[in-house]
Amino acid sequence: MKIFAISDLHISTNTNKPMDVFGGNWVGYLEKIYADWESKVSDDDLVLIAGDISWAMSIDDAVKDISTFAALKGKKIIIKGNHDYWWSGIGKVRDSLPESVYALQNDSVKIGDAVICGSRGWTVPGAPDFTEQDMKLYKRETERLRLSLSSAKKLAENGEKIIAMIHYPPFNVRRESSAFTDVFEEFGVDSVIYGHLHGKDVRADKFLIKNGIKYYLTSCDLVDNKLTGIKL
């Protein structure tokens, strides 16, 4: 089984939210992603999608967007991003999704030699304009991430590698440690997939290793609209 990742697809088949208004790298971007997907992924592989999947406001419209990749090869695991307003209760989301797509929310799933867990995350201290309200949400999301990783640790009983998905970057632009990175290290995470960042002016590495953990930035416009291979 090979593992791939991407994020921030921002699909809008039912809403007037064209992404090409943000620049040339968004012109025909979904076609580029899906062509790369078809060239790399087999039925036995896994594709992780770290949030901001659909601009839809309802679960029915979101499923129409998700169906644009659901029929592609591989198992797909998704988490919620800050723009996934359609994502309501996790039970309703899971019941509505196509069979090949699985939604994570503060829990985990074991597939082959990997355990995948995830939570949305939030802006971290040190980010511009970080407020007291941000601190409250940051602390709440830290506990949700801990729940997800506690679940993953139980599933990884035979030494499976733990891959964590988080939509927001788990550190600030100076790559300083945060409660999120501390929890990753506490639970022995192997790799972290994140997104949220966009644009040519983003100061971020597509890949880095911090305290032994591999961090992959997978926002589609920053990875040339191609799936990123994840090495265990």
C-alpha atoms as an extended CHARMM CRD file, in Angstrom:
* protein
*
       232  EXT
         1         1  MET       CA              0.0000000000        0.0000000000        0.0000000000  PROA      1               0.0000000000
         2         2  LYS       CA              1.2540000000        3.4280000000       -0.9800000000  PROA      2               0.0000000000
         3         3  ILE       CA              0.0720000000        6.5620000000        0.8110000000  PROA      3               0.0000000000
         4         4  PHE       CA             -0.5110000000        9.9660000000       -0.7940000000  PROA      4               0.0000000000
         5         5  ALA       CA             -1.8190000000       13.2770000000        0.5190000000  PROA      5               0.0000000000
         6         6  ILE       CA             -3.2770000000       16.5490000000       -0.6880000000  PROA      6               0.0000000000
         7         7  SER       CA             -5.4750000000       19.2620000000        0.8280000000  PROA      7               0.0000000000
         8         8  ASP       CA             -7.5400000000       22.3700000000        0.1590000000  PROA      8               0.0000000000
         9         9  LEU       CA             -9.3700000000       21.1640000000       -2.9480000000  PROA      9               0.0000000000
        10        10  HSD       CA            -12.0680000000       23.8400000000       -2.4560000000  PROA      10              0.0000000000
        11        11  ILE       CA            -14.4470000000       22.1170000000       -4.8790000000  PROA      11              0.0000000000
        12        12  SER       CA            -17.4660000000       24.1870000000       -5.9620000000  PROA      12              0.0000000000
        13        13  THR       CA            -19.5790000000       22.2590000000       -8.4480000000  PROA      13              0.0000000000
        14        14  ASN       CA            -22.7690000000       23.6790000000       -6.8920000000  PROA      14              0.0000000000
        15        15  THR       CA            -21.6020000000       27.1240000000       -5.7680000000  PROA      15              0.0000000000
        16        16  ASN       CA            -20.1510000000       30.1120000000       -7.5650000000  PROA      16              0.0000000000
        17        17  LYS       CA            -16.7110000000       29.9970000000       -5.9430000000  PROA      17              0.0000000000
        18        18  PRO       CA            -14.1910000000       29.7180000000       -8.8040000000  PROA      18              0.0000000000
        19        19  MET       CA            -10.6800000000       29.3870000000       -7.4350000000  PROA      19              0.0000000000
        20        20  ASP       CA             -8.9780000000       30.8010000000      -10.5250000000  PROA      20              0.0000000000
        21        21  VAL       CA             -9.6690000000       34.3130000000       -9.2040000000  PROA      21              0.0000000000
        22        22  PHE       CA             -6.7170000000       33.6410000000       -6.8810000000  PROA      22              0.0000000000
        23        23  GLY       CA             -4.2070000000       33.2580000000       -9.6900000000  PROA      23              0.0000000000
        24        24  GLY       CA             -3.0300000000       31.2120000000      -12.6280000000  PROA      24              0.0000000000
        25        25  ASN       CA             -2.0410000000       28.2020000000      -10.5310000000  PROA      25              0.0000000000
        26        26  TRP       CA             -5.7480000000       27.6100000000       -9.8910000000  PROA      26              0.0000000000
        27        27  VAL       CA             -6.7300000000       27.4680000000      -13.5660000000  PROA      27              0.0000000000
        28        28  GLY       CA             -7.8620000000       23.9060000000      -14.2880000000  PROA      28              0.0000000000
        29        29  TYR       CA             -6.3360000000       22.7890000000      -10.9860000000  PROA      29              0.0000000000
        30        30  LEU       CA             -8.7900000000       19.9660000000      -10.2400000000  PROA      30              0.0000000000
        31        31  GLU       CA             -8.2140000000       18.4130000000      -13.6550000000  PROA      31              0.0000000000
        32        32  LYS       CA             -4.4610000000       18.5050000000      -12.9460000000  PROA      32              0.0000000000
        33        33  ILE       CA             -4.9110000000       16.9210000000       -9.5210000000  PROA      33              0.0000000000
        34        34  TYR       CA             -7.1510000000       14.1560000000      -10.8160000000  PROA      34              0.0000000000
        35        35  ALA       CA             -4.8440000000       13.4150000000      -13.7610000000  PROA      35              0.0000000000
        36        36  ASP       CA             -1.9070000000       13.0760000000      -11.3710000000  PROA      36              0.0000000000
        37        37  TRP       CA             -4.0740000000       10.9410000000       -9.0570000000  PROA      37              0.0000000000
        38        38  GLU       CA             -4.9590000000        8.5510000000      -11.8740000000  PROA      38              0.0000000000
        39        39  SER       CA             -1.2910000000        8.2350000000      -12.8660000000  PROA      39              0.0000000000
        40        40  LYS       CA             -0.1000000000        7.3360000000       -9.3330000000  PROA      40              0.0000000000
        41        41  VAL       CA             -2.7980000000        5.6590000000       -7.2800000000  PROA      41              0.0000000000
        42        42  SER       CA             -3.9230000000        2.0280000000       -7.3770000000  PROA      42              0.0000000000
        43        43  ASP       CA             -7.0060000000        0.4540000000       -5.8170000000  PROA      43              0.0000000000
        44        44  ASP       CA             -4.9940000000       -0.6860000000       -2.7930000000  PROA      44              0.0000000000
        45        45  ASP       CA             -3.5020000000        2.7320000000       -2.0490000000  PROA      45              0.0000000000
        46        46  LEU       CA             -4.5770000000        5.4390000000        0.3920000000  PROA      46              0.0000000000
        47        47  VAL       CA             -5.1640000000        9.1420000000       -0.2640000000  PROA      47              0.0000000000
        48        48  LEU       CA             -5.3670000000       11.5490000000        2.6880000000  PROA      48              0.0000000000
        49        49  ILE       CA             -7.1830000000       14.8680000000        2.2010000000  PROA      49              0.0000000000
        50        50  ALA       CA             -6.4970000000       17.3560000000        5.0020000000  PROA      50              0.0000000000
        51        51  GLY       CA             -9.5150000000       19.6310000000        4.9140000000  PROA      51              0.0000000000
        52        52  ASP       CA            -11.1380000000       22.4770000000        2.9710000000  PROA      52              0.0000000000
        53        53  ILE       CA            -12.6640000000       19.9640000000        0.6160000000  PROA      53              0.0000000000
        54        54  SER       CA            -15.8540000000       21.6710000000       -0.5620000000  PROA      54              0.0000000000
        55        55  TRP       CA            -17.3860000000       25.1560000000       -0.5960000000  PROA      55              0.0000000000
        56        56  ALA       CA            -20.8330000000       23.6020000000       -0.1670000000  PROA      56              0.0000000000
        57        57  MET       CA            -23.1030000000       24.7080000000        2.6530000000  PROA      57              0.0000000000
        58        58  SER       CA            -25.1160000000       21.4640000000        2.8430000000  PROA      58              0.0000000000
        59        59  ILE       CA            -24.0830000000       17.8350000000        3.1110000000  PROA      59              0.0000000000
        60        60  ASP       CA            -25.9930000000       16.9470000000       -0.0660000000  PROA      60              0.0000000000
        61        61  ASP       CA            -24.0920000000       19.5060000000       -2.1250000000  PROA      61              0.0000000000
        62        62  ALA       CA            -20.8100000000       18.4940000000       -0.5000000000  PROA      62              0.0000000000
        63        63  VAL       CA            -21.3800000000       14.8800000000       -1.5040000000  PROA      63              0.0000000000
        64        64  LYS       CA            -21.7640000000       16.0270000000       -5.1190000000  PROA      64              0.0000000000
        65        65  ASP       CA            -18.3740000000       17.7420000000       -4.8370000000  PROA      65              0.0000000000
        66        66  ILE       CA            -16.7640000000       14.7570000000       -3.1160000000  PROA      66              0.0000000000
        67        67  SER       CA            -18.1310000000       12.4650000000       -5.8190000000  PROA      67              0.0000000000
        68        68  THR       CA            -15.7170000000       14.1390000000       -8.2760000000  PROA      68              0.0000000000
        69        69  PHE       CA            -12.8760000000       12.1970000000       -6.6230000000  PROA      69              0.0000000000
        70        70  ALA       CA            -14.7240000000        9.3930000000       -4.8290000000  PROA      70              0.0000000000
        71        71  ALA       CA            -14.7450000000        7.2460000000       -7.9610000000  PROA      71              0.0000000000
        72        72  LEU       CA            -10.9760000000        7.5690000000       -8.4300000000  PROA      72              0.0000000000
        73        73  LYS       CA             -8.7380000000        4.7350000000       -7.2790000000  PROA      73              0.0000000000
        74        74  GLY       CA             -7.7050000000        4.2240000000       -3.6850000000  PROA      74              0.0000000000
        75        75  LYS       CA             -9.2690000000        4.6010000000       -0.2670000000  PROA      75              0.0000000000
        76        76  LYS       CA             -9.7870000000        8.2230000000        0.7720000000  PROA      76              0.0000000000
        77        77  ILE       CA             -9.6690000000        9.6580000000        4.2860000000  PROA      77              0.0000000000
        78        78  ILE       CA            -10.7810000000       13.2350000000        4.9220000000  PROA      78              0.0000000000
        79        79  ILE       CA            -10.7910000000       15.6750000000        7.8320000000  PROA      79              0.0000000000
        80        80  LYS       CA            -12.6430000000       18.9510000000        8.3220000000  PROA      80              0.0000000000
        81        81  GLY       CA            -11.1080000000       22.2640000000        7.3010000000  PROA      81              0.0000000000
        82        82  ASN       CA            -12.1060000000       25.7710000000        8.3600000000  PROA      82              0.0000000000
        83        83  HSD       CA            -14.1790000000       26.2560000000        5.1680000000  PROA      83              0.0000000000
        84        84  ASP       CA            -16.0260000000       22.9250000000        5.3280000000  PROA      84              0.0000000000
        85        85  TYR       CA            -19.2450000000       24.5400000000        6.5760000000  PROA      85              0.0000000000
        86        86  TRP       CA            -21.2690000000       21.5550000000        5.3150000000  PROA      86              0.0000000000
        87        87  TRP       CA            -19.6030000000       19.2560000000        7.8800000000  PROA      87              0.0000000000
        88        88  SER       CA            -22.1870000000       18.7580000000       10.6250000000  PROA      88              0.0000000000
        89        89  GLY       CA            -22.3860000000       15.8310000000       13.0370000000  PROA      89              0.0000000000
        90        90  ILE       CA            -19.8410000000       13.1280000000       12.2160000000  PROA      90              0.0000000000
        91        91  GLY       CA            -22.4990000000       10.4090000000       12.1240000000  PROA      91              0.0000000000
        92        92  LYS       CA            -24.4610000000       12.2270000000        9.4330000000  PROA      92              0.0000000000
        93        93  VAL       CA            -21.2880000000       12.9490000000        7.4720000000  PROA      93              0.0000000000
        94        94  ARG       CA            -20.1780000000        9.3070000000        7.5180000000  PROA      94              0.0000000000
        95        95  ASP       CA            -23.6310000000        8.0440000000        6.5720000000  PROA      95              0.0000000000
        96        96  SER       CA            -23.7300000000       10.3990000000        3.5790000000  PROA      96              0.0000000000
        97        97  LEU       CA            -20.2900000000        9.7870000000        2.1050000000  PROA      97              0.0000000000
        98        98  PRO       CA            -19.5480000000        7.4050000000       -0.7750000000  PROA      98              0.0000000000
        99        99  GLU       CA            -18.2010000000        4.0360000000        0.3060000000  PROA      99              0.0000000000
       100       100  SER       CA            -14.6070000000        4.8120000000       -0.7110000000  PROA      100             0.0000000000
       101       101  VAL       CA            -14.4320000000        7.9490000000        1.4730000000  PROA      101             0.0000000000
       102       102  TYR       CA            -14.0320000000        7.8880000000        5.2650000000  PROA      102             0.0000000000
       103       103  ALA       CA            -14.3090000000       10.9470000000        7.5160000000  PROA      103             0.0000000000
       104       104  LEU       CA            -12.1310000000       11.3270000000       10.6010000000  PROA      104             0.0000000000
       105       105  GLN       CA            -13.1000000000       13.5250000000       13.5330000000  PROA      105             0.0000000000
       106       106  ASN       CA            -11.0820000000       13.2890000000       16.7170000000  PROA      106             0.0000000000
       107       107  ASP       CA            -10.6360000000        9.5300000000       16.2540000000  PROA      107             0.0000000000
       108       108  SER       CA             -8.5730000000        7.1130000000       14.1750000000  PROA      108             0.0000000000
       109       109  VAL       CA             -8.6590000000        4.2300000000       11.7120000000  PROA      109             0.0000000000
       110       110  LYS       CA             -6.1270000000        1.4910000000       10.9350000000  PROA      110             0.0000000000
       111       111  ILE       CA             -5.4280000000        0.6400000000        7.3120000000  PROA      111             0.0000000000
       112       112  GLY       CA             -2.6130000000       -1.7670000000        6.5250000000  PROA      112             0.0000000000
       113       113  ASP       CA              0.5650000000       -0.7880000000        8.3400000000  PROA      113             0.0000000000
       114       114  ALA       CA             -0.6510000000        2.7140000000        9.1860000000  PROA      114             0.0000000000
       115       115  VAL       CA             -3.0090000000        4.2400000000       11.7170000000  PROA      115             0.0000000000
       116       116  ILE       CA             -4.5290000000        7.5150000000       10.5420000000  PROA      116             0.0000000000
       117       117  CYS       CA             -5.9050000000       10.0380000000       13.0070000000  PROA      117             0.0000000000
       118       118  GLY       CA             -6.8500000000       13.6820000000       12.8010000000  PROA      118             0.0000000000
       119       119  SER       CA             -8.5040000000       16.8700000000       13.9390000000  PROA      119             0.0000000000
       120       120  ARG       CA             -8.9940000000       20.3140000000       12.4140000000  PROA      120             0.0000000000
       121       121  GLY       CA             -6.5600000000       22.2340000000       14.6290000000  PROA      121             0.0000000000
       122       122  TRP       CA             -6.4390000000       26.0040000000       14.9320000000  PROA      122             0.0000000000
       123       123  THR       CA             -4.1640000000       29.0290000000       14.6420000000  PROA      123             0.0000000000
       124       124  VAL       CA             -1.1860000000       28.7160000000       17.0070000000  PROA      124             0.0000000000
       125       125  PRO       CA              0.4070000000       31.2770000000       19.3570000000  PROA      125             0.0000000000
       126       126  GLY       CA              2.8950000000       33.4920000000       17.5730000000  PROA      126             0.0000000000
       127       127  ALA       CA              0.6260000000       33.8830000000       14.5590000000  PROA      127             0.0000000000
       128       128  PRO       CA             -0.3300000000       37.4740000000       13.6140000000  PROA      128             0.0000000000
       129       129  ASP       CA             -3.3380000000       38.8870000000       15.4680000000  PROA      129             0.0000000000
       130       130  PHE       CA             -3.6290000000       35.8680000000       17.7880000000  PROA      130             0.0000000000
       131       131  THR       CA             -6.4440000000       36.7090000000       20.2400000000  PROA      131             0.0000000000
       132       132  GLU       CA             -7.8290000000       35.4570000000       23.5390000000  PROA      132             0.0000000000
       133       133  GLN       CA            -10.6180000000       33.7610000000       21.5990000000  PROA      133             0.0000000000
       134       134  ASP       CA             -7.9960000000       32.0560000000       19.4420000000  PROA      134             0.0000000000
       135       135  MET       CA             -6.3310000000       30.8020000000       22.6320000000  PROA      135             0.0000000000
       136       136  LYS       CA             -9.6020000000       29.2330000000       23.8020000000  PROA      136             0.0000000000
       137       137  LEU       CA            -10.0970000000       27.4720000000       20.4720000000  PROA      137             0.0000000000
       138       138  TYR       CA             -6.4260000000       26.4490000000       20.3520000000  PROA      138             0.0000000000
       139       139  LYS       CA             -6.7210000000       24.7670000000       23.7560000000  PROA      139             0.0000000000
       140       140  ARG       CA             -9.9780000000       23.0580000000       22.7750000000  PROA      140             0.0000000000
       141       141  GLU       CA             -8.4880000000       21.7680000000       19.5330000000  PROA      141             0.0000000000
       142       142  THR       CA             -5.4340000000       20.4990000000       21.4170000000  PROA      142             0.0000000000
       143       143  GLU       CA             -7.6870000000       18.3070000000       23.5450000000  PROA      143             0.0000000000
       144       144  ARG       CA             -9.5240000000       17.0630000000       20.4720000000  PROA      144             0.0000000000
       145       145  LEU       CA             -6.2070000000       16.1770000000       18.8870000000  PROA      145             0.0000000000
       146       146  ARG       CA             -5.2080000000       14.3430000000       22.0480000000  PROA      146             0.0000000000
       147       147  LEU       CA             -8.4240000000       12.2880000000       21.8330000000  PROA      147             0.0000000000
       148       148  SER       CA             -7.5960000000       11.3600000000       18.2610000000  PROA      148             0.0000000000
       149       149  LEU       CA             -4.0440000000       10.3630000000       19.1190000000  PROA      149             0.0000000000
       150       150  SER       CA             -5.1300000000        8.3880000000       22.1760000000  PROA      150             0.0000000000
       151       151  SER       CA             -7.3930000000        6.4000000000       19.8740000000  PROA      151             0.0000000000
       152       152  ALA       CA             -4.5660000000        5.9380000000       17.3740000000  PROA      152             0.0000000000
       153       153  LYS       CA             -2.1300000000        4.7290000000       20.0100000000  PROA      153             0.0000000000
       154       154  LYS       CA             -4.5230000000        1.9500000000       21.0040000000  PROA      154             0.0000000000
       155       155  LEU       CA             -4.9100000000        0.8460000000       17.3930000000  PROA      155             0.0000000000
       156       156  ALA       CA             -1.1500000000        0.8450000000       16.7660000000  PROA      156             0.0000000000
       157       157  GLU       CA             -0.7160000000       -2.1630000000       19.0160000000  PROA      157             0.0000000000
       158       158  ASN       CA              1.5730000000       -3.9980000000       16.5970000000  PROA      158             0.0000000000
       159       159  GLY       CA              3.9200000000       -1.1240000000       15.8850000000  PROA      159             0.0000000000
       160       160  GLU       CA              1.9570000000        0.4370000000       13.0100000000  PROA      160             0.0000000000
       161       161  LYS       CA              3.0890000000        3.9400000000       12.0660000000  PROA      161             0.0000000000
       162       162  ILE       CA              0.8220000000        6.7870000000       13.1650000000  PROA      162             0.0000000000
       163       163  ILE       CA             -0.0270000000        9.4820000000       10.6150000000  PROA      163             0.0000000000
       164       164  ALA       CA             -1.7990000000       12.5770000000       11.9470000000  PROA      164             0.0000000000
       165       165  MET       CA             -3.8900000000       14.8760000000        9.7680000000  PROA      165             0.0000000000
       166       166  ILE       CA             -4.4890000000       18.4670000000       10.8710000000  PROA      166             0.0000000000
       167       167  HSD       CA             -5.8580000000       21.2130000000        8.6590000000  PROA      167             0.0000000000
       168       168  TYR       CA             -4.0860000000       24.1990000000       10.1980000000  PROA      168             0.0000000000
       169       169  PRO       CA             -0.2770000000       24.4080000000       10.3060000000  PROA      169             0.0000000000
       170       170  PRO       CA              0.8100000000       22.9750000000       13.6790000000  PROA      170             0.0000000000
       171       171  PHE       CA              3.5020000000       25.6480000000       14.1560000000  PROA      171             0.0000000000
       172       172  ASN       CA              4.0090000000       29.3240000000       13.3460000000  PROA      172             0.0000000000
       173       173  VAL       CA              6.2280000000       30.7420000000       10.5840000000  PROA      173             0.0000000000
       174       174  ARG       CA              9.2890000000       30.4080000000       12.8440000000  PROA      174             0.0000000000
       175       175  ARG       CA              8.5720000000       26.6600000000       13.1760000000  PROA      175             0.0000000000
       176       176  GLU       CA              8.3500000000       27.0300000000       16.9610000000  PROA      176             0.0000000000
       177       177  SER       CA              6.8780000000       24.1800000000       18.9740000000  PROA      177             0.0000000000
       178       178  SER       CA              3.2220000000       24.3350000000       19.9300000000  PROA      178             0.0000000000
       179       179  ALA       CA              0.7810000000       22.2920000000       21.9710000000  PROA      179             0.0000000000
       180       180  PHE       CA              0.0180000000       20.4390000000       18.7340000000  PROA      180             0.0000000000
       181       181  THR       CA              3.6370000000       19.4830000000       18.0340000000  PROA      181             0.0000000000
       182       182  ASP       CA              4.0800000000       18.5620000000       21.7040000000  PROA      182             0.0000000000
       183       183  VAL       CA              1.1490000000       16.1300000000       21.4820000000  PROA      183             0.0000000000
       184       184  PHE       CA              2.5100000000       14.6490000000       18.2490000000  PROA      184             0.0000000000
       185       185  GLU       CA              5.8240000000       13.9940000000       19.9560000000  PROA      185             0.0000000000
       186       186  GLU       CA              4.1870000000       12.6270000000       23.1180000000  PROA      186             0.0000000000
       187       187  PHE       CA              2.3040000000        9.9810000000       21.1300000000  PROA      187             0.0000000000
       188       188  GLY       CA              5.1630000000        9.0380000000       18.8290000000  PROA      188             0.0000000000
       189       189  VAL       CA              3.6260000000       10.2360000000       15.5620000000  PROA      189             0.0000000000
       190       190  ASP       CA              5.5970000000        9.3350000000       12.4340000000  PROA      190             0.0000000000
       191       191  SER       CA              4.1790000000       11.8560000000        9.9450000000  PROA      191             0.0000000000
       192       192  VAL       CA              1.8860000000       14.9000000000        9.9920000000  PROA      192             0.0000000000
       193       193  ILE       CA             -0.1830000000       16.0890000000        7.0200000000  PROA      193             0.0000000000
       194       194  TYR       CA             -1.4310000000       19.6930000000        7.0240000000  PROA      194             0.0000000000
       195       195  GLY       CA             -2.6650000000       22.4160000000        4.6700000000  PROA      195             0.0000000000
       196       196  HSD       CA             -4.5590000000       25.7260000000        4.9660000000  PROA      196             0.0000000000
       197       197  LEU       CA             -1.7340000000       27.8710000000        3.5700000000  PROA      197             0.0000000000
       198       198  HSD       CA             -2.0310000000       29.3400000000        0.0720000000  PROA      198             0.0000000000
       199       199  GLY       CA             -0.2550000000       31.6760000000       -2.3040000000  PROA      199             0.0000000000
       200       200  LYS       CA              3.2020000000       32.3030000000       -3.7150000000  PROA      200             0.0000000000
       201       201  ASP       CA              4.1740000000       34.4680000000       -0.7330000000  PROA      201             0.0000000000
       202       202  VAL       CA              3.7240000000       31.6810000000        1.8340000000  PROA      202             0.0000000000
       203       203  ARG       CA              6.8500000000       31.2020000000        3.9420000000  PROA      203             0.0000000000
       204       204  ALA       CA              6.6300000000       27.4800000000        4.5240000000  PROA      204             0.0000000000
       205       205  ASP       CA              8.4960000000       24.3050000000        3.6830000000  PROA      205             0.0000000000
       206       206  LYS       CA              6.6430000000       21.6240000000        1.7800000000  PROA      206             0.0000000000
       207       207  PHE       CA              8.5450000000       19.0710000000        3.8510000000  PROA      207             0.0000000000
       208       208  LEU       CA             10.5130000000       19.2770000000        7.0610000000  PROA      208             0.0000000000
       209       209  ILE       CA             11.5640000000       17.0470000000        9.9310000000  PROA      209             0.0000000000
       210       210  LYS       CA             11.1300000000       18.4770000000       13.4230000000  PROA      210             0.0000000000
       211       211  ASN       CA             12.1450000000       16.4510000000       16.4770000000  PROA      211             0.0000000000
       212       212  GLY       CA             12.0160000000       13.2520000000       14.4360000000  PROA      212             0.0000000000
       213       213  ILE       CA              8.5400000000       13.8050000000       12.9560000000  PROA      213             0.0000000000
       214       214  LYS       CA              7.9940000000       14.3140000000        9.2210000000  PROA      214             0.0000000000
       215       215  TYR       CA              5.7390000000       17.2740000000        8.3740000000  PROA      215             0.0000000000
       216       216  TYR       CA              4.1310000000       17.5170000000        4.9310000000  PROA      216             0.0000000000
       217       217  LEU       CA              2.4380000000       20.6960000000        3.6930000000  PROA      217             0.0000000000
       218       218  THR       CA             -0.0640000000       19.5870000000        1.0490000000  PROA      218             0.0000000000
       219       219  SER       CA             -2.1150000000       22.6660000000        0.0400000000  PROA      219             0.0000000000
       220       220  CYS       CA             -2.7490000000       21.8640000000       -3.6060000000  PROA      220             0.0000000000
       221       221  ASP       CA             -1.5810000000       25.1780000000       -5.0740000000  PROA      221             0.0000000000
       222       222  LEU       CA              1.7140000000       24.9140000000       -3.1770000000  PROA      222             0.0000000000
       223       223  VAL       CA              2.4580000000       21.3660000000       -4.3940000000  PROA      223             0.0000000000
       224       224  ASP       CA              1.7920000000       22.1000000000       -8.0740000000  PROA      224             0.0000000000
       225       225  ASN       CA             -1.5940000000       20.3330000000       -7.9260000000  PROA      225             0.0000000000
       226       226  LYS       CA             -0.0140000000       16.9240000000       -7.4490000000  PROA      226             0.0000000000
       227       227  LEU       CA             -0.3860000000       14.2820000000       -4.7670000000  PROA      227             0.0000000000
       228       228  THR       CA              2.4510000000       14.1240000000       -2.2510000000  PROA      228             0.0000000000
       229       229  GLY       CA              3.8790000000       10.6930000000       -1.4940000000  PROA      229             0.0000000000
       230       230  ILE       CA              4.0930000000        9.8820000000        2.2230000000  PROA      230             0.0000000000
       231       231  LYS       CA              6.9370000000        7.6170000000        3.2810000000  PROA      231             0.0000000000
       232       232  LEU       CA              6.5840000000        5.5510000000        6.4500000000  PROA      232             0.0000000000
